[in-house]
Amino acid sequence: LEIDALYMSGTDSSITAAFAVSSILVIIAVIVLVLRNVFEYRQKNAKKGGVK
């Protein structure tokens, strides 16, 4: 919601800041998804007696 308010204020610097914050949030989301998949893969292999 803060990002939307920042974007709606209309100044060039606030629009740039809104896109920067949005980009950072997207990067964090992708990192979380990758880490989650890595941990799930490791746990699945550990249950099978595979790679630690």
Beta strands, then each sheet from edge to edge (+ up, - down):
end
